[in-house]
């Protein structure tokens, strides 16, 4: 697969040389093939270290200095190019990346299913006899646990799969729910989902996006795709803000 990780830091802030606080949202995007990940708590502490730093003689200059420093430090840490942008005020949002996706838990079958697996259970996946060709589905029931702190991480997952075989929607929902007691980083969960679906159904096109709830003022949104043509364009663009999901 190819992919990217998008991070939104909602509590970014620093000062001008006159002591005027500048606060806003920092969006960061970097490719999934970077040699390293950045650990979220350490990123929060790093960004918080700017809170009382005077970085420029105007808001504009302070923002430029902040972005230059963060881009340099994160690119060096991750050994890849990090794209980022600082949003200081409301901005026109781009169109939602996931229009036309159907929510699995709204389907008539959902309330009658038995959910007994709380550790990743690929054996529950079945092949659909009706939805052949292509599916675009999502669920707001994604939950896993931080592998460091064991705190719960909540999110929404979006799946676009095209091929000769597709998952039975009920079994796909049961599979998503089976992650509730898995202890993994967000990026790992996304890649596990992608790998299982790719192995089971050998699709010609596959996109998995996991948009997690912010914790500590930061959300992490990994995306993995079989082709760059499947990228959610707004989420992939550091200079654009996309409409938030229920979980974000």
Residue, then its C-alpha position, 0 to 999 in steps of 0.5 A: x500500500x501507499x498512504x499518509x498520516x494526517x495530524x490536527x493539533x487543535x491547541x497550537x500557540x505561541x507569542x509575538x515579541x510584544x507578548x500577544x498570544x497567537x493560537x490556532x490549528x496546526x495541520x501536519x501531513x506526512x507519507x506512511x513510508x517514513x522510517x519513523x512515527x512520532x509519538x503523540x504525547x511527545x508531540x503534544x509536549x513539543x508543541x506546548x513548549x512554544x506556548x510562551x515563546x516569542x517568535x516574531x514582531x507580528x502575528x504573520x512573522x511569528x506564524x512563519x517562524x513557528x512553521x519553519x521550526x516545526x517543519x524542520x524538527x519533525x522532518x528531521x525526526x521522521x526522516x521524511x518531508x512533513x507538510x504543514x499549515x497553521x490556521x489562525x481563523x475560520x476558513x472555508x472547508x473543502x468538500x467532504x472526502x467521503x460523500x456517498x459512503x453508507x454507515x454500517x450500523x444504520x443497516x437493518x441487520x445491525x441490531x440483530x447481530x451478535x458481537x462476541x469478539x473484542x480482539x481482532x477476529x478476521x475469521x468473522x469476515x465473509x464474502x458478500x453474495x449481493x454487493x458484488x463489485x464495489x462498496x463504500x462504507x463507514x462506521x463510527x464504532x471503531x475503538x482500539x486502545x493505546x499500546x502505551x497507556x491502554x487508554x481507549x481511542x475512538x474513531x470513524x473508519x471509511x472503506x472503499x473496496x472494488x473487486x470481484x469479491x466484497x465483504x458481507x456488510x454484517x461480517x465487516x461490521x463485526x470485524x470492525x467492532x472486534x478491535x475494541x480491546x486491541x492495543x495498537x497505534x492508530x497507524x497500525x490499526x489502519x494497516x491491519x484493517x487494510x492488510x486483512x481486507x487485501x488478503x481476503x478479497x484481493x481487490x483491484x482498489x482498496x482505501x482504508x481511512x481511520x479518523x480518530x477522535x482527538x486526545x490531548x488536543x491532537x487527532x491522528x488520521x491515517x489513510x492507506x490506499x492501493x493507489x494515489x488516485x484513491x486518496x481523500x484529497x482534502x485530508x491529504x492537503x495540509x492547506x485545507x480543512x475538511x468537515x469533521x466526522x462525528x468522532x473528530 
